[in-house]
Amino acid sequence: MSNTLKALVVTCPQCGKEHVWDTANRYRPFCSERCKMIDLGKWANEEYRVEQREQELPGDDHQA
């Protein structure tokens, strides 16, 4: 019986390149520093946004 482990292959969320998931890769889940920095730049430029739901304000009948 063989105890070989299959390497987990993932897709870089930035460029789409497939690469082996390696805990030694300090840029994971990205394949490289370049892809990580591109993604960070998009967050900094507000190209990505986390949706925030509007909270309902209490009506006039709920005022103290």
C-alpha positions as CSV (number, residue, x, y, z in Angstrom):
1,M,0.0,0.0,0.0
2,S,1.4,3.4,-1.0
3,N,1.3,6.4,1.3
4,T,1.9,9.0,-1.5
5,L,0.1,12.2,-1.0
6,K,-1.4,14.1,-4.0
7,A,-0.4,17.7,-4.2
8,L,-3.3,20.1,-3.9
9,V,-3.5,22.2,-7.1
10,V,-5.2,25.6,-6.8
11,T,-5.9,28.5,-9.1
12,C,-4.4,31.9,-8.4
13,P,-7.4,34.3,-7.8
14,Q,-5.6,37.0,-9.7
15,C,-4.1,35.5,-12.9
16,G,-5.9,32.1,-13.0
17,K,-2.6,30.1,-13.2
18,E,-2.8,26.7,-11.6
19,H,-0.1,26.1,-8.9
20,V,0.5,23.6,-6.1
21,W,-0.7,24.8,-2.7
22,D,2.4,25.0,-0.7
23,T,2.6,26.3,2.9
24,A,6.1,27.5,2.1
25,N,4.6,29.9,-0.5
26,R,4.4,33.2,1.5
27,Y,2.1,34.7,-1.2
28,R,-0.6,32.1,-1.1
29,P,-3.4,31.9,-2.2
30,F,-1.6,33.9,-5.0
31,C,1.0,32.3,-7.2
32,S,3.5,35.1,-6.8
33,E,4.3,38.4,-5.1
34,R,3.2,40.2,-8.3
35,C,-0.3,38.7,-8.2
36,K,-0.6,39.5,-4.5
37,M,0.4,43.2,-5.0
38,I,-2.0,43.6,-8.0
39,D,-4.8,42.4,-5.8
40,L,-3.7,44.7,-2.9
41,G,-3.7,47.6,-5.3
42,K,-7.2,46.9,-6.4
43,W,-8.4,47.0,-2.8
44,A,-6.5,50.2,-2.3
45,N,-8.1,51.8,-5.4
46,E,-11.5,50.7,-4.1
47,E,-12.0,48.4,-7.2
48,Y,-13.2,45.8,-4.8
49,R,-15.9,46.5,-2.3
50,V,-17.6,44.6,0.4
51,E,-21.3,45.0,0.2
52,Q,-22.9,46.8,3.2
53,R,-26.6,46.4,3.8
54,E,-28.4,49.6,4.7
55,Q,-29.8,49.5,8.2
56,E,-33.4,50.6,8.6
57,L,-33.8,53.7,10.7
58,P,-36.5,53.6,13.3
59,G,-39.7,55.4,12.3
60,D,-41.3,58.4,14.0
61,D,-43.4,56.0,16.1
62,H,-40.2,54.6,17.7
63,Q,-38.8,57.9,19.0
64,A,-38.3,58.3,22.8
